């Protein structure tokens, strides 16, 4: 995320009204968000969070606006004190389904991990999650800035995915996954040109598919 993107997001945070998630029914209220949709490599991660108190209402926001240390700190609090489900969709599923459908699949899996049978799901963006029986759903544009449970989900999903990408950086040192987390940076794109894609690259994506052998 560039400095310009961050400044625009911060402006949006002040311009858009916060939403009181506690007003949605039926309960429990579940915030859902995903990370990694725009990457060239790695799975997409999603998290579903049911807040058990108001302690995070004024502390959480879009994970991209927080420092890595602050994300880690908040993720630990969320995982310790609140109900969390984490779902993923693999690189293979991304290539087979397309990135949108794979992201929605990861979200559905995250909600399933909560092991609740009903509630109101607040989804970041404009796409409802298909196949969620027994749940009401509301989509919220810029929900990770405006709705605390979605913000919390954004933080948990990003921290979980970043940890995986750091591990992959050790396993595949030529790509620098630990730095760019699989996003389409100039250095990442150049490493694909020089070394070709690895099994964690999304073969259907521009910037990768051009360098596949055969």
C-alpha angles and dihedrals in degrees: 000000000000125000089253091053091049093050091049091050091049090050089050089051090058095039099048118070120244115245122226101230092191091072093068120098152234096043151260096064111217124197116206132188139155136213134199099044094131098045128115092215141031135035125296114251129206133184133199118201134190109193114219095197143006094258094112100042095104097029106058130072139146105329091228090065093057128080117250091249092051092048090052091049094049093043090057090052092048093048092047101044106027140048113267136180123186123198132179140192116210129235088252092054091048090054093045100043103025124251097276094053091043090052091051089048091053089050092051090050091050092054090047090055089063089066094216120135101208143016143107116294117206108200125197111236130012104297124092118217111255121226099026102138118192095020133107113220134204123181118215123197108225087005092157087066098041111034121057098213090051090047089051091050090050091053096047093046093049095047092048093049094044090054091054092048091051089054090049088051089062092047094045105029097170093070102052094225090160089064106041098022091223097306122140100265122155091250093050093049091049091051089055090051091051101039106019123234123308127215091273094061120101104246095199094057126098108247090041109044092057090064101047115121116244 
